[in-house]
């Protein structure tokens, strides 16, 4: 098609690359970078992006205020005397906590192992800095050892990544969202510097160090999302592009290249001089990496505020959000579009019809689902905006360079970057030729039914009868969804054909006729998000009955293991129930804080996690009692077994109530066609 050729002709990845590098000029920390929520560096970057949007010819460019918790990290420098007697000065990274010294301040430093409850036994760390090892990918998040250190009276914790993140180099620092209170200070230290300190501490147990730090959190700050648009024939029908412009360190891949790709695509669309039918909005999001203190859901704050408070009307107007993350490197052997389930059918059809694009991968581009909580597209989806993102979680980059000072252009892959420009620019053009948002709910029904496939297990658990009813309704819902999507495809095929033939008046008539259908489709999408989409305690996107059924099986299995005297096997199962893994390693006060702050905080502190978790089973005391009985000659587990059976029965009751509710929701929402009229 001519319009596709025109768009591809104007894509210029050198423009996007230069803009990504230009974003690096704004930072808070002279040595390390950082462009964080509510900081001056974030503000200055927003001003630059606003001007850039104006320069490439976008319309209605503006800064849209959002309220977030802000963090300014200016410095963290540690001085100590090395084994060779020489004075050493090293850079530390930081987490979103308060620590201001007003110059170098003397502290005692001790090594505390992994920073668990057991590591502090018999140790006095009051007023001291503690050095601890952490593997955030495979063990626990940073908030747990940091808060444990705070409760023990430590002045702060220095965390060294021993696997999990920053694996590219022993000099790597790491930064992540703290997911904890700002009054419990934490810093990051490289493996190289930590090893030297550990060698000294092996002999001396405790040493004097000097820390000069300025890390400040300020609640309820104003920052800005920057928006511009390419006006279309229908201002009320929108395709959205989004990417975040806050960053750790220089943030070249995460997310400078994404923001600049978004503007690069918009620039190519403008230069093509094509009159779009949809209005295309470009949104540079603030505060994605972090933006709310002491919350388990402290990232994607700018996006959440944008769609829930600044533009709630976007739900019902935006037919697709194309979110971008780390698009200038290869994440595996093929490009992937990670999408909400409802767009997978359309995207697979779109990919099958693409012209030849940049040959950046050895395998063809694929679609994967569902979206995850790790990027802004999740906030978009639960608000009622169908969303997708270039998949960025595969490959080694997340373990090696991600959120470290090694996230720079040494990993830049121009062919991959070009492919992503081309792919998503053409997707925008393809969506522009639809009259109805091409959403298919069949994959949602399939996913919901998947957890109920094991008939034998459900019978043994006494859950089969009601589960079978839901399965039957989901099968009906799948059939309805397939028919509905067939009719939507008819609408869109007819509409696209009329446009290609230049029969614009007939196309417009068809478009207007389909407005009620699209409204109902988008309303159904929002209902589906509210009905089905839940997350577990680790941020994985699951459905409510999946989470409950897993807990039931684990609790039943653990009780049986204890009756058989198999304590280790039982404990392994309890480790997987909700967030009870943390009961094994940390004080009750630590466990309780990070449980209660999920269950008992208002919506404005929980953001996109609000009411997304199922009821919690607190097994802290059971776990601790069982751990005390390890190694006993003839341990008695009757009390713990009886309690686990009681908890299992409670989860079964909740499961049956959930199934009953889902049956009603599926009957009311997914068994009627949103498309009433067939296209002639």
C-alpha positions in Angstrom: 0.0 0.0 0.0 1.2 3.5 -0.8 0.6 4.9 2.6 2.7 2.2 4.2 5.5 3.0 1.8 5.2 6.7 2.6 5.4 6.1 6.4 8.4 3.7 6.1 10.2 6.2 3.9 10.2 8.8 6.6 11.3 6.7 9.5 14.7 7.9 10.6 16.3 5.9 13.5 19.2 8.3 13.5 16.8 11.1 14.6 15.5 8.8 17.4 19.0 7.8 18.5 20.1 11.4 18.7 17.1 12.3 20.8 17.7 9.4 23.1 21.3 10.6 23.7 20.0 14.2 24.2 17.8 13.1 27.1 21.0 12.1 29.0 21.9 15.7 29.5 19.4 16.0 32.4 20.3 14.3 35.7 20.2 14.8 39.5 23.4 13.0 40.4 26.6 14.4 38.8 28.4 11.0 39.0 25.6 8.5 38.2 22.7 10.3 36.4 19.2 9.6 37.7 16.1 11.4 36.4 13.5 10.5 39.0 9.9 11.3 39.9 9.3 14.9 40.7 13.0 15.9 40.4 14.3 18.9 38.6 16.0 16.6 36.1 12.6 15.0 35.3 11.1 18.5 35.0 13.8 19.7 32.6 13.5 16.6 30.5 9.8 17.2 30.2 10.4 20.7 29.0 12.8 19.5 26.4 10.3 16.8 25.2 7.5 19.4 25.0 9.6 21.6 22.7 10.6 18.5 20.6 7.0 17.6 20.1 6.3 21.2 19.0 9.3 21.2 16.7 8.2 18.0 14.9 4.8 19.5 14.3 2.5 17.8 16.8 -0.7 19.7 17.8 -2.1 20.6 21.2 1.3 19.9 22.9 0.9 20.4 26.7 2.1 19.4 30.1 -0.5 17.6 32.2 0.0 17.8 35.9 -0.1 14.6 38.0 0.5 14.1 41.7 3.2 11.7 42.7 5.6 11.2 45.6 8.9 12.7 44.5 12.5 11.6 44.9 15.7 13.6 44.4 19.0 11.6 44.6 21.9 14.0 44.4 24.8 12.0 45.9 26.0 9.0 48.0 29.7 8.8 48.5 31.4 6.4 50.9 35.0 6.8 52.2 37.0 4.2 54.1 40.6 3.1 54.6 41.5 0.1 52.4 43.6 -2.9 53.4 46.6 -1.2 51.9 46.1 1.8 54.2 45.1 4.1 51.4 41.9 6.2 51.6 39.2 5.0 49.2 36.2 6.9 47.9 33.4 5.1 46.2 30.0 5.9 44.6 26.9 4.3 46.0 23.6 4.0 44.3 20.4 4.7 46.2 16.8 3.7 46.7 13.8 6.0 47.3 14.5 6.8 50.9 15.5 9.7 53.1 19.2 10.1 54.1 20.9 13.5 54.2 24.3 13.9 56.0 25.2 17.6 55.3 28.7 16.5 54.4 30.8 13.4 55.4 29.4 11.7 58.5 31.2 9.0 60.5 29.5 5.6 60.9 30.5 2.1 62.0 30.0 -0.5 59.3 29.3 -4.2 59.8 28.6 -7.1 57.4 25.3 -8.8 58.1 25.2 -11.6 55.6 21.8 -11.6 53.7 20.1 -9.3 56.2 17.6 -11.8 57.4 16.2 -12.1 61.0 18.7 -14.8 61.8 21.6 -12.8 60.6 21.0 -10.2 63.3 20.9 -12.7 66.1 23.3 -11.6 68.8 24.4 -8.5 66.8 24.1 -4.9 67.9 23.7 -2.6 64.8 22.1 0.4 66.4 23.2 3.6 64.6 25.5 1.6 62.3 25.5 1.0 58.6 25.0 -2.6 57.6 26.3 -4.3 54.5 24.1 -7.1 53.1 24.0 -9.5 50.1 20.9 -9.6 48.0 19.5 -11.5 45.0 16.3 -9.7 44.1 15.3 -11.9 41.2 15.6 -15.3 43.0 15.1 -14.5 46.7 13.4 -11.3 48.0 12.9 -7.7 47.2 15.1 -4.9 48.6 12.3 -3.6 51.0 12.6 -6.7 53.3 16.2 -6.5 54.3 16.1 -2.7 54.4 13.1 -2.6 56.7 14.6 -5.4 58.8 17.8 -3.3 59.2 15.6 -0.3 60.2 13.8 -2.3 62.9 17.1 -3.4 64.3 18.1 0.2 64.7 20.6 0.4 61.8 21.3 3.8 60.3 20.9 2.3 56.8 21.6 -0.7 54.6 24.1 -1.1 51.8 22.9 -3.8 49.4 25.2 -5.6 47.0 23.6 -7.7 44.2 25.1 -11.2 44.3 23.3 -12.4 41.2 19.9 -11.4 39.9 20.7 -7.9 38.6 23.8 -6.0 37.4 25.6 -9.2 36.4 27.5 -7.5 33.5 30.3 -6.2 35.6 31.6 -6.4 39.2 31.5 -2.5 39.3 27.8 -2.4 38.5 25.4 -0.6 40.9 21.7 -1.3 40.8 18.5 0.6 41.4 15.0 -0.6 41.8 11.7 0.7 43.3 12.0 0.4 47.1 8.4 -0.8 47.7 8.9 0.4 51.3 8.8 3.4 53.6 11.0 6.3 52.9 12.2 6.4 56.6 14.1 3.1 56.3 17.2 4.1 54.3 18.9 1.9 51.7 21.8 2.3 49.3 23.4 0.1 46.5 27.0 -0.9 46.4 29.0 -2.7 43.7 30.3 -6.2 44.1 33.9 -4.9 43.6 33.6 -2.3 46.4 31.6 -4.7 48.7 34.2 -7.4 48.3 37.0 -5.1 49.5 34.9 -4.0 52.5 34.1 -7.7 53.3 37.8 -8.6 53.3 38.5 -5.8 55.8 35.4 -6.8 57.9 36.5 -10.4 58.0 39.4 -9.4 60.1 38.1 -6.4 62.0 34.3 -7.2 62.3 33.5 -3.5 62.4 35.1 -0.5 60.7 34.7 3.2 60.6 33.4 4.7 57.3 32.3 8.1 56.2 29.2 8.7 54.2 28.2 11.9 52.3 24.7 11.4 51.1 21.7 13.5 49.9 18.6 11.4 49.1 15.3 12.9 49.7 11.7 11.8 49.3 8.9 14.3 49.3 5.3 13.2 49.2 2.6 14.7 47.1 4.7 16.5 44.5 3.5 17.7 41.1 5.2 16.3 38.0 4.0 16.3 34.3 3.1 13.9 31.6 3.8 15.5 28.2 1.3 15.0 25.5 0.8 16.0 21.9 -1.3 14.7 19.0 -1.7 14.2 15.3 -5.4 15.3 14.8 -7.5 12.8 12.9 -10.9 13.0 11.2 -12.5 11.6 14.4 -11.1 13.4 17.5 -13.1 11.1 19.8 -11.4 7.9 18.5 -7.8 7.7 19.7 -4.7 5.5 19.2 -2.3 6.2 22.0 1.5 5.8 22.0 3.2 5.9 25.4 6.6 5.6 27.0 8.2 6.9 30.2 10.9 9.5 30.5 12.0 9.1 34.1 15.1 6.9 34.5 17.8 5.4 36.7 21.4 6.3 35.8 21.4 7.5 32.1 18.5 5.3 31.1 19.5 4.9 27.5 17.6 1.8 26.8 15.2 2.2 29.8 13.5 4.3 28.5 15.2 7.0 26.4 15.1 5.0 23.3 11.4 4.2 23.8 10.4 7.9 24.2 12.5 8.9 21.2 11.1 6.0 19.1 7.6 7.2 20.0 8.5 10.7 18.7 10.4 9.2 15.8 7.2 7.3 14.7 5.1 10.4 15.2 7.6 12.4 13.1 7.3 9.9 10.3 3.5 9.9 10.4 3.5 13.7 10.2 5.9 13.8 7.3 3.8 11.3 5.4 1.1 13.9 5.2 -1.5 11.2 5.5 -4.9 12.3 6.9 -5.6 9.8 9.7 -9.1 8.9 10.6 -8.1 8.3 14.3 -6.5 11.0 16.4 -3.0 9.8 17.5 -1.9 10.9 20.9 1.7 10.8 22.0 2.2 10.7 25.8 5.6 10.8 27.6 4.9 9.5 31.0 6.6 10.6 34.2 7.2 8.5 37.4 7.1 5.1 35.9 10.1 3.7 37.8 8.7 4.9 41.1 6.2 7.4 42.3 4.5 6.5 45.6 6.1 5.9 48.9 5.5 2.8 51.1 3.4 0.9 48.6 3.8 -2.5 47.0 2.6 -0.9 43.7 5.0 2.0 43.6 5.8 2.1 39.9 3.7 3.1 36.9 2.4 6.0 38.9 2.4 8.6 36.2 0.5 6.4 33.8 -2.0 5.4 36.5 -2.7 9.1 37.4 -3.0 9.9 33.7 -5.8 7.5 32.9 -7.6 7.4 36.2 -7.5 11.1 37.1 -6.3 13.3 34.3 -8.1 11.6 31.4 -10.5 9.0 32.7 -12.5 9.7 29.5 -9.8 7.9 27.5 -11.5 4.7 28.5 -14.0 4.4 25.7 -12.1 6.7 23.4 -8.7 5.0 23.1 -9.0 1.8 21.0 -5.3 0.8 21.6 -2.3 1.9 23.7 1.0 1.1 22.1 3.5 1.3 25.0 7.2 1.1 24.4 10.0 -0.2 26.6 13.7 -0.9 25.8 13.1 -1.2 22.0 16.7 -0.8 20.8 18.2 -4.2 21.7 17.3 -7.8 20.9 15.4 -9.6 23.7 15.9 -13.2 22.4 15.7 -14.6 18.9 12.5 -12.8 17.8 10.6 -9.6 18.3 7.4 -10.0 20.3 4.4 -7.9 20.9 3.1 -8.5 24.4 -0.6 -7.8 24.3 -3.7 -8.0 26.3 -5.5 -11.2 25.3 -8.2 -9.4 23.4 -5.8 -8.0 20.8 -3.9 -11.3 20.1 -6.2 -12.5 17.2 -6.0 -9.2 15.4 -2.2 -8.8 15.9 -1.5 -12.2 14.5 -3.6 -11.3 11.4 -1.7 -8.0 11.2 1.7 -9.7 11.4 0.7 -12.2 8.6 0.1 -9.3 6.2 3.1 -7.2 6.8 5.5 -6.2 4.1 9.1 -7.1 4.5 10.6 -5.1 7.3 14.2 -4.8 8.8 15.8 -8.2 9.2 16.8 -7.8 12.8 16.0 -11.3 14.2 16.6 -14.9 13.0 12.9 -15.8 13.7 9.6 -14.1 12.8 7.8 -11.7 15.1 5.2 -13.3 17.4 2.4 -12.2 19.7 2.4 -13.2 23.4 -0.1 -12.6 26.2 -1.0 -11.5 28.8 0.5 -8.1 29.5 2.4 -7.9 32.7 2.5 -5.5 35.6 6.1 -4.4 34.9 5.2 -1.5 32.5 2.7 1.2 32.0 0.4 -0.8 29.7 -1.0 -2.7 32.8 -2.3 0.6 34.3 -3.8 1.4 30.9 -5.6 -1.9 30.5 -7.2 -2.0 33.9 -8.5 1.5 33.2 -10.3 0.1 30.2 -7.8 0.9 27.5 -6.7 -2.2 25.4 -2.9 -2.2 25.5 0.3 -3.8 24.3 4.1 -3.3 24.6 7.1 -4.4 22.7 8.1 -7.4 24.8 11.3 -6.6 26.7 11.6 -9.2 29.5 13.3 -12.0 27.5 17.0 -12.3 27.0 19.9 -11.5 29.3 19.7 -7.7 29.5 17.4 -7.7 32.5 20.0 -9.7 34.5 23.0 -7.9 33.2 22.6 -4.2 32.3 19.1 -3.3 33.4 18.8 -0.5 36.0 22.6 -0.1 36.2 25.1 2.4 35.0 25.8 0.0 32.2 22.5 0.8 30.6 24.1 2.8 27.8 24.4 2.7 24.0 27.0 0.0 24.0 24.1 -2.5 23.7 22.4 -0.5 21.0 21.1 -2.5 18.0 20.1 -0.2 15.1 18.4 -3.0 13.1 16.2 -4.0 16.1 15.4 -0.3 16.7 14.4 0.1 13.0 12.2 -2.9 13.1 10.3 -1.7 16.1 9.8 1.7 14.5 8.5 0.1 11.3 6.4 -2.5 13.1 4.5 -0.1 15.3 4.2 2.7 12.8 2.4 0.2 10.4 0.3 -1.1 13.3 -1.0 2.5 13.8 -1.8 2.7 10.1 -3.6 -0.6 10.2 -5.7 0.4 13.2 -6.6 3.5 11.4 -8.4 1.3 8.8 -10.7 -0.2 11.4 -14.2 0.9 12.2 -14.6 -1.1 15.4 -11.8 -1.9 17.8 -10.8 -5.4 16.7 -11.0 -7.0 20.2 -11.7 -10.8 20.6 -12.7 -12.2 24.0 -12.2 -15.8 23.0 -8.6 -16.0 24.4 -10.0 -14.6 27.7 -12.5 -17.4 27.9 -9.9 -20.0 27.1 -7.5 -18.7 29.8 -10.3 -18.7 32.4 -11.2 -22.2 31.5 -7.6 -23.5 31.6 -7.4 -23.6 35.4 -10.5 -25.9 35.5 -9.3 -28.5 33.0 -8.1 -31.1 35.6 -11.4 -32.8 36.4 -9.8 -35.4 38.7 -8.2 -32.8 41.0 -11.5 -30.8 41.2 -13.5 -33.9 42.1 -11.0 -34.8 44.8 -11.2 -31.3 46.2 -15.0 -31.3 46.1 -15.0 -28.4 43.7 -16.1 -30.0 40.5 -19.8 -29.4 40.3 -19.7 -25.6 40.4 -16.5 -25.5 38.4 -18.2 -27.5 35.6 -20.9 -24.9 35.4 -18.4 -22.2 34.9 -16.5 -24.3 32.4 -19.7 -24.7 30.4 -20.4 -21.0 30.5 -16.9 -20.1 29.4 -17.3 -22.5 26.5 -20.4 -20.6 25.5 -18.6 -17.4 26.0 -15.8 -18.5 23.7 -18.3 -19.4 20.9 -20.0 -16.0 21.3 -16.7 -14.2 21.2 -15.6 -16.0 18.0 -18.9 -15.1 16.3 -18.6 -11.5 17.6 -15.1 -11.2 16.3 -16.2 -12.6 12.9 -18.7 -9.8 12.7 -16.2 -7.2 13.8 -13.9 -8.5 11.1 -16.7 -8.0 8.6 -17.2 -4.5 9.7 -13.5 -3.7 9.4 -12.9 -5.5 6.1 -15.8 -3.6 4.5 -14.7 -0.3 6.0 -11.1 -0.8 4.8 -12.2 -1.8 1.4 -14.4 1.3 1.0 -11.4 3.5 2.0 -9.1 1.8 -0.5 -11.6 2.4 -3.3 -12.0 6.0 -2.4 -15.6 5.6 -1.4 -15.2 7.9 1.6 -18.8 8.8 2.1 -19.9 5.2 2.3 -17.0 4.5 4.6 -18.0 7.3 6.9 -21.6 6.1 7.0 -20.4 2.7 8.0 -18.1 4.2 10.6 -21.0 6.2 12.2 -23.2 3.1 12.1 -20.6 1.2 14.2 -20.2 3.7 17.0 -22.6 1.9 19.4 -21.0 -1.4 18.6 -17.5 -0.1 19.4 -18.8 1.5 22.6 -20.2 -1.8 23.8 -17.0 -3.7 22.8 -14.8 -1.2 24.9 -17.3 -1.4 27.8 -17.0 -5.2 27.7 -13.2 -4.9 27.7 -13.3 -2.8 30.9 -15.7 -5.2 32.6 -13.5 -8.1 31.7 -10.5 -6.4 33.4 -12.6 -5.9 36.5 -14.1 -9.4 36.5 -11.0 -11.5 35.7 -7.7 -9.7 36.1 -6.0 -10.2 39.4 -2.4 -10.3 40.5 -0.5 -12.5 43.0 1.9 -11.2 45.7 4.7 -11.1 43.2 2.9 -9.1 40.6 2.1 -12.0 38.2 -1.1 -11.5 36.2 -3.6 -14.3 37.0 -7.3 -14.9 37.4 -8.9 -15.1 40.8 -9.9 -18.8 40.6 -6.4 -19.7 39.5 -4.8 -18.1 42.5 -7.3 -19.7 44.9 -7.0 -23.2 43.3 -3.3 -23.1 43.6 -3.5 -22.1 47.3 -6.0 -24.9 48.0 -3.7 -27.5 46.4 -0.7 -26.2 48.2 -2.4 -26.1 51.6 -4.0 -29.6 51.1 -0.6 -31.0 50.1 1.2 -29.4 53.0 -1.3 -30.8 55.5 -0.9 -34.3 54.0 2.9 -33.9 54.1 2.8 -33.1 57.8 0.5 -36.0 58.5 3.1 -38.2 56.8 6.0 -36.5 58.8 7.5 -35.0 55.7 8.2 -31.5 57.1 10.6 -30.3 54.4 8.1 -31.0 51.7 5.3 -29.4 53.6 7.4 -26.2 54.2 8.2 -26.0 50.5 4.5 -25.9 49.7 3.8 -23.3 52.4 6.6 -21.1 51.0 4.5 -20.7 47.8 1.2 -19.6 49.5 0.6 -15.9 49.1 3.6 -14.0 50.5 4.5 -16.5 53.2 7.9 -17.0 51.7 8.9 -14.0 53.8 7.8 -15.7 57.0 10.8 -18.0 56.7 13.4 -15.2 56.8 12.2 -12.0 58.5 10.7 -10.7 61.7 7.0 -10.8 62.2 6.9 -7.0 62.2 8.6 -7.0 58.8 6.2 -9.6 57.4 3.2 -7.8 58.9 4.2 -4.3 57.6 4.5 -5.6 54.0 1.3 -7.6 54.3 -0.9 -4.9 55.9 0.2 -2.1 53.6 -1.2 -4.1 50.7 -4.5 -5.0 52.4 -5.2 -1.8 54.4 -4.2 1.3 52.5 -6.5 3.5 50.5 -6.8 3.4 46.7 -4.6 6.5 46.3 -1.7 4.6 47.9 -2.2 1.3 46.1 -2.9 2.7 42.6 -3.1 -0.1 40.0 -2.9 -2.8 42.7 -6.1 -1.7 44.5 -8.4 -4.7 45.0 -6.3 -6.8 42.6 -5.1 -9.3 45.2 -7.2 -12.1 46.7 -7.7 -12.5 50.4 -4.5 -13.3 52.2 -3.7 -16.3 54.3 -1.3 -15.3 57.1 0.8 -18.4 58.0 3.6 -16.6 59.8 3.1 -18.4 63.2 2.6 -21.8 61.6 5.8 -21.4 59.6 7.8 -20.3 62.6 6.4 -23.2 64.7 7.3 -25.7 62.1 10.8 -24.3 61.6 11.4 -24.7 65.4 10.5 -28.4 65.1 13.0 -29.1 62.4 15.5 -31.8 63.6 13.3 -32.9 66.6 13.2 -36.7 67.1 9.4 -37.2 67.2 7.8 -33.9 66.3 4.1 -33.5 66.7 2.5 -31.6 63.8 -1.2 -32.1 64.7 -1.9 -28.5 65.7 -0.4 -27.1 62.5 -2.1 -29.8 60.4 -5.5 -29.0 61.8 -5.0 -25.3 61.2 -3.9 -25.9 57.6 -7.0 -28.0 57.0 -9.1 -25.2 58.4 -7.4 -22.6 56.1 -7.8 -25.0 53.2 -11.5 -25.3 53.9 -11.7 -21.5 54.1 -10.0 -21.1 50.7 -12.4 -23.7 49.2 -15.3 -21.6 50.4 -13.9 -18.5 48.9 -13.2 -20.5 45.7 -16.8 -21.6 45.4 -18.1 -18.1 46.1 -15.7 -16.8 43.4 -16.9 -19.4 40.9 -20.5 -18.5 41.6 -19.8 -14.9 41.1 -17.9 -15.5 37.9 -20.8 -17.6 36.5 -23.1 -14.6 37.0 -20.6 -12.2 35.4 -20.0 -14.4 32.4 -23.7 -14.9 31.9 -24.4 -11.2 32.1 -21.4 -9.9 30.1 -20.0 -12.5 27.6 -23.0 -14.5 26.2 -24.6 -11.7 24.3 -23.2 -10.3 21.0 -22.1 -6.7 21.1 -22.4 -6.7 17.3 -26.1 -6.7 16.4 -26.1 -6.0 12.7 -24.2 -7.9 10.0 -22.5 -6.0 7.3 -23.9 -6.5 3.8 
